[in-house]
Amino acid sequence: MAASTSPTLKDLPKVAPNVKSELEEFTPDKLKHTETVEKGVLPTKEDVQQEKTHNALLQGVEGFDADQLKKTETQEKNRLPSPDDVQQEKTHQNLLSGVERFDKDSMNNVTPEEKTHLPSPEEIQQEKKLQSHLDGIEQFDANKLKHAETVEKNPLPTADDIKVEKSA
């Protein structure tokens, strides 16, 4: 490495006297600190590779020779409907035309009657009795019951009673 040397006076360019005095009075302490922002970002290796691939593709399309293609004939296949398909379509068309040509004026005007069966007073009374009976069962309080001892009033015969009866 070569040591940096100051230029000589004769090597310096000629400067106007007012600029020269400003340069002589300049100190770096008067500068403000600023952050540098890189505005022109260089492309990455992947970006360059993508662009090369894209350009190669475009050149391939532009330089394509149409004379290399072979002549072919297109065969159009048109499937005809089966007799079942034709019959279904005729049935559908007949139904549609029948609905479209139907004369509403030939119909009789009918007002619908709503028939609702209202229960008779006897049926209502029976329903109320049944409901009150069911409510009594559902709301029954078992805590109001008293404890009772079971007393057997029809005793079974003893073995001696059975022997006496058999011998008699």
C-alpha positions in Angstrom: 0.0 0.0 0.0 1.3 3.4 -0.9 1.1 6.1 1.6 -1.3 8.9 0.7 0.5 12.3 0.2 -1.0 15.8 0.0 -1.0 17.3 -3.4 1.4 20.1 -4.1 0.2 23.7 -4.6 0.8 23.6 -8.3 -1.3 20.5 -8.6 -4.3 22.1 -7.0 -6.9 23.6 -9.4 -7.5 27.4 -9.5 -10.4 28.4 -7.3 -12.2 31.7 -7.0 -11.0 33.7 -3.9 -14.4 33.8 -2.2 -14.8 30.0 -2.5 -11.2 29.6 -1.4 -11.8 31.5 1.8 -14.9 29.4 2.5 -12.9 26.2 2.0 -10.2 27.3 4.3 -12.7 28.1 7.1 -14.5 24.8 6.7 -14.5 22.3 9.6 -16.3 19.0 9.6 -17.8 19.7 12.9 -20.3 22.1 11.2 -21.9 19.2 9.3 -25.2 17.6 10.4 -25.4 13.8 10.8 -27.7 12.1 8.2 -28.7 8.5 7.5 -28.1 7.4 4.0 -30.9 5.6 2.3 -30.1 3.4 -0.7 -32.7 4.2 -3.3 -31.4 2.1 -6.2 -31.6 -1.5 -4.9 -29.7 -4.0 -7.0 -31.5 -7.1 -8.1 -30.8 -10.3 -6.3 -29.3 -13.4 -7.9 -32.8 -15.0 -8.1 -34.3 -11.9 -9.8 -31.5 -11.9 -12.5 -32.1 -15.7 -13.1 -35.8 -15.1 -13.5 -35.3 -12.3 -15.9 -32.9 -14.5 -18.0 -35.4 -17.4 -18.1 -38.2 -15.0 -19.1 -36.0 -13.4 -21.9 -35.0 -16.9 -23.2 -38.7 -17.9 -23.3 -39.6 -14.7 -25.2 -36.7 -15.2 -27.7 -37.9 -18.8 -28.2 -41.4 -17.6 -29.0 -40.2 -14.8 -31.3 -37.7 -17.0 -33.1 -40.1 -19.9 -33.6 -40.2 -21.3 -37.2 -43.8 -22.1 -38.3 -42.4 -24.1 -41.2 -41.5 -26.9 -38.7 -45.2 -27.6 -38.0 -47.0 -30.5 -39.6 -50.3 -30.1 -41.4 -53.2 -32.0 -39.6 -56.9 -32.3 -40.4 -59.4 -31.7 -37.6 -62.1 -34.3 -37.3 -65.4 -33.0 -35.8 -67.4 -35.7 -34.0 -71.1 -34.8 -33.7 -73.0 -37.3 -31.6 -76.6 -37.7 -32.7 -79.3 -38.1 -30.1 -80.7 -41.5 -29.4 -84.4 -42.3 -29.9 -84.9 -42.2 -26.2 -83.4 -38.7 -26.0 -85.7 -37.6 -28.9 -88.8 -39.0 -27.1 -87.9 -37.3 -23.8 -87.5 -34.0 -25.6 -90.8 -34.4 -27.4 -92.6 -35.2 -24.1 -91.0 -32.3 -22.4 -92.0 -29.9 -25.3 -95.6 -31.2 -25.2 -95.9 -30.6 -21.5 -94.5 -27.1 -21.8 -96.8 -26.2 -24.8 -99.8 -27.7 -22.9 -99.1 -25.5 -19.9 -98.5 -22.4 -22.0 -101.7 -22.9 -24.0 -103.9 -23.7 -21.0 -107.1 -21.6 -20.8 -107.7 -20.4 -17.3 -111.1 -19.0 -18.2 -112.5 -22.6 -18.6 -111.9 -23.3 -14.9 -114.7 -22.9 -12.3 -114.1 -20.4 -9.6 -114.0 -22.2 -6.2 -113.6 -20.6 -2.8 -112.0 -23.0 -0.4 -113.8 -23.7 2.9 -111.8 -24.4 5.9 -113.3 -27.1 8.0 -112.2 -27.2 11.6 -113.7 -29.4 14.1 -114.4 -27.6 17.4 -114.9 -29.9 20.4 -118.3 -30.1 22.0 -118.8 -28.9 25.6 -118.9 -32.5 26.8 -115.5 -33.2 25.2 -114.1 -30.1 26.7 -115.4 -31.1 30.1 -113.9 -34.6 29.8 -110.5 -33.1 28.8 -110.6 -30.8 31.8 -111.3 -33.7 34.2 -108.5 -35.8 32.6 -106.1 -32.8 32.9 -106.9 -32.1 36.5 -106.5 -35.8 37.3 -103.1 -35.9 35.6 -102.1 -32.6 37.4 -103.0 -34.2 40.8 -100.8 -37.2 40.0 -97.9 -35.0 38.8 -98.0 -32.6 41.8 -98.6 -35.3 44.5 -96.3 -34.8 47.5 -95.1 -38.1 48.8 -93.9 -36.4 52.1 -97.6 -36.1 53.2 -97.9 -39.9 53.4 -97.9 -41.6 56.9 -95.9 -44.7 57.6 -98.0 -47.8 58.0 -97.1 -51.3 59.3 -98.4 -54.2 57.2 -100.5 -56.7 59.2 -101.1 -60.0 57.6 -104.7 -61.0 58.1 -104.8 -64.2 56.1 -102.0 -66.3 57.6 -100.7 -69.4 55.7 -101.3 -72.7 57.3 -98.5 -74.2 59.3 -97.0 -77.7 58.5 -99.0 -79.2 61.4 -102.3 -77.8 60.0 -101.5 -79.3 56.6 -100.9 -82.8 58.1 -104.1 -82.7 60.1 -106.1 -81.7 57.1 -104.5 -84.5 55.0 -105.3 -87.1 57.5 -108.9 -86.0 57.8 
